[in-house]
Amino acid sequence: MTAHHLEARQAERRIPVWVRAFDPLSEFGLVHALRQCPEISLIDDRDLSARPTALRSVQGSASRRTAPAVVALVAVESLDAGAVHVLRAATQRGCRVVLIGSAIDDEALLTAVELGVSGVLRRTEATADRIVRLVQAAAEEDDSLPSDLLGRLLGQTSRTARGDAVATLSDRETQVLRLVADGKDTQEIARELSYSERTVKNVLHDITSRLNLRNRSHAVAYALREGLI
């Protein structure tokens, strides 16, 4: 393999990340931090518009993307109307969204989960290493909410669920969601339950599809709120 082909293969494996902050200094800092990470490829508005929407196709119970998913990293002071518009537009394009916020109250957290945000990080905890880990987790569809924020989310009403009736979970689904609630990622869950990572992802996909939920964080919040796990 030539050096050119090797470089092209490495570029294909990089996570495309689109950054949006509501003040120039924050955006500059995020871009500077991510530019140092060889696993990440920064894209701008024009690149994002040119990319095909990352639609999901289902083969059996497996979920695959027809195009590489972009991770949208959005930094805000609060989840106001402008921020909600950006988050909704990103998720509608099929982006995996990571939110960095200064003020994340209960209502904002619920809104973020319902919009399909994959990960949440407080601005005071947003070191370069933690941002990169959260971006990588989002790219792998390992949603991440801080445990105390998840606990607050559970105090909200059960409108996190789109259905009228409380669903039931199989033993396997219950096991997987309990481990997600404990903060374990896909690899750790697979190792603990002696499943493949694909099986774990399929289980979570089945749950979110059946209950009309956004992602695994949304599924955990719903299951705990309804006493299913």
Contacts in CASP RR format, 6 or more apart in sequence:
PFRMAT RR
TARGET T0000
AUTHOR 0000-0000-0000
METHOD contacts of the structure
MODEL  1
MTAHHLEARQAERRIPVWVRAFDPLSEFGLVHALRQCPEISLIDDRDLSA
RPTALRSVQGSASRRTAPAVVALVAVESLDAGAVHVLRAATQRGCRVVLI
GSAIDDEALLTAVELGVSGVLRRTEATADRIVRLVQAAAEEDDSLPSDLL
GRLLGQTSRTARGDAVATLSDRETQVLRLVADGKDTQEIARELSYSERTV
KNVLHDITSRLNLRNRSHAVAYALREGLI
1 9 0 8 1.000
10 38 0 8 1.000
11 41 0 8 1.000
12 68 0 8 1.000
13 39 0 8 1.000
14 38 0 8 1.000
14 39 0 8 1.000
14 40 0 8 1.000
14 41 0 8 1.000
15 39 0 8 1.000
15 40 0 8 1.000
15 41 0 8 1.000
15 71 0 8 1.000
15 135 0 8 1.000
15 136 0 8 1.000
15 139 0 8 1.000
16 41 0 8 1.000
16 42 0 8 1.000
16 43 0 8 1.000
16 47 0 8 1.000
16 51 0 8 1.000
16 68 0 8 1.000
16 69 0 8 1.000
16 70 0 8 1.000
16 71 0 8 1.000
17 34 0 8 1.000
17 40 0 8 1.000
17 41 0 8 1.000
17 42 0 8 1.000
17 43 0 8 1.000
17 70 0 8 1.000
17 71 0 8 1.000
17 72 0 8 1.000
17 73 0 8 1.000
17 135 0 8 1.000
18 42 0 8 1.000
18 43 0 8 1.000
18 44 0 8 1.000
18 45 0 8 1.000
18 47 0 8 1.000
18 48 0 8 1.000
18 70 0 8 1.000
18 71 0 8 1.000
18 72 0 8 1.000
18 73 0 8 1.000
18 90 0 8 1.000
18 95 0 8 1.000
19 27 0 8 1.000
19 30 0 8 1.000
19 31 0 8 1.000
19 34 0 8 1.000
19 42 0 8 1.000
19 73 0 8 1.000
19 75 0 8 1.000
20 27 0 8 1.000
20 72 0 8 1.000
20 73 0 8 1.000
20 74 0 8 1.000
20 75 0 8 1.000
20 86 0 8 1.000
21 27 0 8 1.000
21 30 0 8 1.000
21 74 0 8 1.000
21 75 0 8 1.000
21 76 0 8 1.000
22 75 0 8 1.000
22 76 0 8 1.000
22 77 0 8 1.000
22 82 0 8 1.000
22 83 0 8 1.000
23 77 0 8 1.000
26 75 0 8 1.000
27 75 0 8 1.000
30 73 0 8 1.000
30 75 0 8 1.000
30 100 0 8 1.000
30 131 0 8 1.000
31 42 0 8 1.000
33 128 0 8 1.000
33 131 0 8 1.000
33 132 0 8 1.000
34 40 0 8 1.000
34 42 0 8 1.000
34 73 0 8 1.000
34 128 0 8 1.000
34 131 0 8 1.000
34 132 0 8 1.000
34 135 0 8 1.000
35 42 0 8 1.000
36 128 0 8 1.000
37 132 0 8 1.000
39 132 0 8 1.000
39 136 0 8 1.000
40 132 0 8 1.000
40 135 0 8 1.000
43 51 0 8 1.000
43 70 0 8 1.000
48 70 0 8 1.000
48 93 0 8 1.000
51 67 0 8 1.000
51 70 0 8 1.000
52 66 0 8 1.000
52 67 0 8 1.000
53 67 0 8 1.000
53 93 0 8 1.000
53 94 0 8 1.000
54 65 0 8 1.000
54 66 0 8 1.000
54 67 0 8 1.000
54 68 0 8 1.000
54 69 0 8 1.000
54 70 0 8 1.000
54 93 0 8 1.000
54 94 0 8 1.000
54 95 0 8 1.000
55 65 0 8 1.000
55 66 0 8 1.000
55 67 0 8 1.000
55 94 0 8 1.000
56 63 0 8 1.000
56 64 0 8 1.000
56 65 0 8 1.000
56 66 0 8 1.000
57 63 0 8 1.000
57 64 0 8 1.000
57 65 0 8 1.000
57 66 0 8 1.000
58 64 0 8 1.000
58 205 0 8 1.000
61 202 0 8 1.000
61 205 0 8 1.000
61 206 0 8 1.000
62 198 0 8 1.000
62 201 0 8 1.000
62 202 0 8 1.000
62 205 0 8 1.000
63 201 0 8 1.000
63 202 0 8 1.000
63 205 0 8 1.000
69 94 0 8 1.000
69 95 0 8 1.000
69 96 0 8 1.000
69 139 0 8 1.000
70 93 0 8 1.000
70 94 0 8 1.000
70 95 0 8 1.000
70 96 0 8 1.000
71 95 0 8 1.000
71 96 0 8 1.000
71 97 0 8 1.000
71 98 0 8 1.000
71 118 0 8 1.000
71 135 0 8 1.000
71 138 0 8 1.000
71 139 0 8 1.000
72 87 0 8 1.000
72 90 0 8 1.000
72 95 0 8 1.000
72 96 0 8 1.000
72 97 0 8 1.000
72 98 0 8 1.000
73 98 0 8 1.000
73 100 0 8 1.000
73 131 0 8 1.000
73 135 0 8 1.000
74 83 0 8 1.000
74 86 0 8 1.000
74 87 0 8 1.000
74 90 0 8 1.000
74 97 0 8 1.000
74 98 0 8 1.000
74 99 0 8 1.000
74 100 0 8 1.000
75 99 0 8 1.000
75 100 0 8 1.000
75 101 0 8 1.000
75 123 0 8 1.000
75 126 0 8 1.000
76 83 0 8 1.000
76 99 0 8 1.000
76 100 0 8 1.000
76 101 0 8 1.000
76 102 0 8 1.000
77 101 0 8 1.000
77 102 0 8 1.000
77 103 0 8 1.000
78 101 0 8 1.000
78 102 0 8 1.000
78 103 0 8 1.000
78 108 0 8 1.000
79 87 0 8 1.000
79 99 0 8 1.000
79 101 0 8 1.000
79 104 0 8 1.000
79 108 0 8 1.000
79 111 0 8 1.000
79 112 0 8 1.000
84 111 0 8 1.000
84 115 0 8 1.000
87 97 0 8 1.000
87 99 0 8 1.000
87 112 0 8 1.000
87 115 0 8 1.000
87 116 0 8 1.000
87 117 0 8 1.000
88 115 0 8 1.000
90 97 0 8 1.000
91 97 0 8 1.000
91 115 0 8 1.000
91 116 0 8 1.000
91 117 0 8 1.000
96 118 0 8 1.000
96 138 0 8 1.000
96 139 0 8 1.000
96 141 0 8 1.000
97 115 0 8 1.000
97 116 0 8 1.000
97 117 0 8 1.000
97 118 0 8 1.000
97 119 0 8 1.000
97 138 0 8 1.000
98 117 0 8 1.000
98 118 0 8 1.000
98 119 0 8 1.000
98 120 0 8 1.000
98 121 0 8 1.000
98 131 0 8 1.000
98 134 0 8 1.000
98 135 0 8 1.000
98 138 0 8 1.000
99 112 0 8 1.000
99 117 0 8 1.000
99 119 0 8 1.000
99 120 0 8 1.000
99 121 0 8 1.000
100 120 0 8 1.000
100 121 0 8 1.000
100 122 0 8 1.000
100 123 0 8 1.000
100 126 0 8 1.000
100 131 0 8 1.000
101 120 0 8 1.000
101 121 0 8 1.000
101 122 0 8 1.000
101 123 0 8 1.000
102 122 0 8 1.000
102 123 0 8 1.000
102 124 0 8 1.000
104 112 0 8 1.000
104 120 0 8 1.000
104 122 0 8 1.000
104 149 0 8 1.000
106 152 0 8 1.000
106 153 0 8 1.000
106 155 0 8 1.000
106 156 0 8 1.000
109 120 0 8 1.000
109 145 0 8 1.000
109 149 0 8 1.000
109 152 0 8 1.000
109 153 0 8 1.000
110 153 0 8 1.000
110 156 0 8 1.000
110 160 0 8 1.000
112 120 0 8 1.000
113 145 0 8 1.000
113 153 0 8 1.000
113 160 0 8 1.000
113 214 0 8 1.000
113 215 0 8 1.000
113 217 0 8 1.000
113 218 0 8 1.000
113 221 0 8 1.000
114 160 0 8 1.000
114 214 0 8 1.000
114 218 0 8 1.000
115 214 0 8 1.000
116 214 0 8 1.000
116 215 0 8 1.000
116 218 0 8 1.000
117 217 0 8 1.000
118 137 0 8 1.000
118 138 0 8 1.000
118 141 0 8 1.000
118 143 0 8 1.000
118 144 0 8 1.000
118 215 0 8 1.000
118 217 0 8 1.000
119 134 0 8 1.000
119 137 0 8 1.000
119 138 0 8 1.000
119 143 0 8 1.000
119 144 0 8 1.000
119 145 0 8 1.000
119 217 0 8 1.000
120 144 0 8 1.000
120 145 0 8 1.000
120 146 0 8 1.000
120 149 0 8 1.000
121 130 0 8 1.000
121 131 0 8 1.000
121 134 0 8 1.000
121 146 0 8 1.000
122 146 0 8 1.000
134 144 0 8 1.000
137 143 0 8 1.000
137 144 0 8 1.000
137 185 0 8 1.000
138 144 0 8 1.000
140 185 0 8 1.000
140 186 0 8 1.000
141 186 0 8 1.000
141 201 0 8 1.000
141 215 0 8 1.000
141 216 0 8 1.000
142 185 0 8 1.000
142 186 0 8 1.000
142 216 0 8 1.000
143 215 0 8 1.000
143 216 0 8 1.000
143 217 0 8 1.000
144 183 0 8 1.000
144 185 0 8 1.000
144 217 0 8 1.000
145 153 0 8 1.000
145 217 0 8 1.000
147 183 0 8 1.000
150 181 0 8 1.000
150 217 0 8 1.000
150 220 0 8 1.000
150 221 0 8 1.000
151 224 0 8 1.000
153 160 0 8 1.000
153 221 0 8 1.000
154 221 0 8 1.000
154 224 0 8 1.000
154 225 0 8 1.000
155 225 0 8 1.000
156 221 0 8 1.000
156 225 0 8 1.000
158 222 0 8 1.000
158 225 0 8 1.000
158 226 0 8 1.000
160 213 0 8 1.000
160 218 0 8 1.000
160 221 0 8 1.000
160 222 0 8 1.000
160 225 0 8 1.000
161 167 0 8 1.000
161 211 0 8 1.000
161 212 0 8 1.000
161 213 0 8 1.000
161 222 0 8 1.000
161 226 0 8 1.000
162 211 0 8 1.000
162 212 0 8 1.000
162 213 0 8 1.000
163 211 0 8 1.000
163 212 0 8 1.000
166 226 0 8 1.000
166 228 0 8 1.000
167 210 0 8 1.000
167 211 0 8 1.000
167 226 0 8 1.000
167 228 0 8 1.000
168 228 0 8 1.000
169 177 0 8 1.000
169 207 0 8 1.000
169 223 0 8 1.000
169 228 0 8 1.000
169 229 0 8 1.000
172 203 0 8 1.000
173 203 0 8 1.000
173 206 0 8 1.000
173 207 0 8 1.000
174 223 0 8 1.000
174 228 0 8 1.000
174 229 0 8 1.000
175 193 0 8 1.000
176 189 0 8 1.000
176 193 0 8 1.000
176 200 0 8 1.000
176 203 0 8 1.000
176 204 0 8 1.000
176 207 0 8 1.000
177 204 0 8 1.000
177 207 0 8 1.000
177 216 0 8 1.000
177 219 0 8 1.000
177 220 0 8 1.000
177 223 0 8 1.000
177 228 0 8 1.000
177 229 0 8 1.000
178 229 0 8 1.000
179 188 0 8 1.000
179 189 0 8 1.000
179 192 0 8 1.000
179 193 0 8 1.000
180 189 0 8 1.000
180 204 0 8 1.000
180 216 0 8 1.000
180 219 0 8 1.000
180 220 0 8 1.000
181 220 0 8 1.000
181 223 0 8 1.000
181 224 0 8 1.000
181 229 0 8 1.000
184 192 0 8 1.000
186 197 0 8 1.000
186 200 0 8 1.000
186 201 0 8 1.000
187 197 0 8 1.000
189 195 0 8 1.000
189 200 0 8 1.000
190 196 0 8 1.000
190 197 0 8 1.000
190 199 0 8 1.000
190 200 0 8 1.000
193 200 0 8 1.000
195 203 0 8 1.000
204 216 0 8 1.000
204 219 0 8 1.000
207 213 0 8 1.000
207 216 0 8 1.000
207 219 0 8 1.000
208 214 0 8 1.000
208 215 0 8 1.000
208 216 0 8 1.000
208 218 0 8 1.000
208 219 0 8 1.000
211 219 0 8 1.000
211 222 0 8 1.000
213 219 0 8 1.000
213 222 0 8 1.000
220 229 0 8 1.000
222 228 0 8 1.000
223 229 0 8 1.000
END
